[in-house]
């Protein structure tokens, strides 16, 4: 049987592709009714692009926008993965020589968390959720949400830093945590003006993710790293010569200041991109975002839903602060342990790099406009693609495990981080489980089910209090269970209420009351696992044949960077076509895949080559009868996409007419 399949695959690759076999074409379905209900010879899958030529790329409604955003990040992830090894080897001894640096920052971040949450109560619902809903039907109202949020955050931020600065100088300096005073004073400056992320959030709500990812790349991966490096080196040099300040404290201050400068500068970059989009698509200007005067409904929406969405983040702030104080009091060397555990679990970071494919804004755009089948489709596709990528990256991580172990044991950067590798596998498990918390949260907020979400939050927070008391103060598992206990308490934090209550309860509510949660097991789990297996064999082959000779020739750090980059590229060019070969893609997924490639920015040259291999895999799958065996239904969702596009067209026409009338 295996020889028969291989022979069929080889023969099929050499044959030309007929129109019916072209990925994204439906063959016999081409003569079926189109989404308008009229008989048409056109493929219904491609009809939206033909019917709405004025909306292209990021403005065309569909899942391809969220997928394109993630594809956009692939080349960024590749560069980051290679640079990570360089950072570990050369820069970590400079930037983070001691685990306590991270530990002090985490403690300082947590102490005033409750205060920040209280002052954010009015706007803690998620601005981009309103933008996603009203960008389709009322752009002027959309702008009012941004304006109100901007001014609210500016004034409450000013109040925060004034009151907290007074408290720090009058009371906090006399406490047993006085050594954190200057760290906390500098960190709290981020609360003013408190609106630096609003404009990037608006770009996300508008779903122009290419602009968002450009900003993220330049800001987070380049400018922030450079500013932190420069300031840490400068402050460290000063600390080495002034023992009254010390090297540890000055390095931390360099981190805090360096990570704030970029927030200020890139808020102006976000405004630049936002201005171009507002002018092109809505006939609006940037100054409309700062204009005073809001309708009662806008104020009510922001405050009413904001207060509902904030009550339990505030409660969570109380709980987190209380738990932090318990940890500091009960766990010896807590600041060291929290840094070691977060570093070890952070090695599993690539698994969680991919987001939820803009699920919250997609649900807000569809469900809030009465398109429940489209919302169900978005949820199914988000689960499918997120788990698809997580499977791929998990296998990459396991394939690269020997290289990680060498990095941890041999690099001087980990001189004071011995033992961090013990927390790698727990980090993988945590990342894989995290999706089941994030998905229901995005759906419930996008669908405005705030009260129901808050009930889950109450149960979750009560569970945190109870289980922290039980595990830390009563059973003291961090002492009796050793590393396992520390992992559960500090690494997984509130594992039982977080995953057992919030994730399970959230998924059940979404399934019963909002849209059905459907797992398409074969294309989501089984086929991706099979398609990713070759990467482990390739990595082992490289490790035992070429890795150590390369280390002797060019050194450990360059070899590690090359190894990770090569492995990433190899799995990229094998994983996707093997998924196509084994029937993991249907016609609509391939069409969505192709549209996402057009939005993938710097990753486009790579994914165009991947797409060619996917076409070969699809052609072979058709020949052996595997293509389309595990489809995800799309027809009803496609109809509702068209209805939203019509609504969007009508809104754009009305907006232009209104502006022309106002101008005349």
Secondary structure, DSSP 8 states (H G I E B T S, - for coil): -HHHHHHHHHHHHTS---GGGSTT--GGGGGSB-TTSSB-SS-GGGHHHHH-TT--GGGS-STHHHHHHHHHHHHHHHHHHHHHHHIIIIIHHHH-SSHHHHHHHHHHHHHTHHHHHHHTGGGTT-HHHHHHHHHHH-HHHHHHHHHHHHHHHHHHHHHHHHHHHHHHHHTGGGSTTGGGHHHHHHHHGGGSS--TTHHHHHHHHTT-HHHHHHHHIIIIIIIHHHHHHHHHHHHHHHHHH-TTT-HHHHHHHHHHHHHHHHHHHHHHHHHHHHHHHHHHHHS--GGGGG-----HHHHHIIIIIHHHHHHHHHHHHHHHHHHHHHHHHHSTTHHHHHHHHHHHHHTTGGGG-S--SSHHHHHHHHHTTT-HHHHHHHHHHHHHHHHHHHHHHHHHHHHTHHHHHHHHHH-GGGTT-TTGGGGHHHHHHHHHHHHHHHHHHHHHHHTT-HHHHHHHHHHHHHHHHHHHIIIIIIS-HHHHSTHHHHIIIIISSSHIIIIIIIIHHHHHHIIIIIS-----HIIIIIHHHHHHHHHHHHHHHHIIIIIHHHHHHH-HHHHHHHHHHHHHHHHHHHHHHHHHHTT---HHHHHHHHHHHHT-GGGHHHHHHHHHHHHHHHHHHHHTT-TTTT----HHHHHHHHHHHHHHHHHHHHHHHHHHHHH-
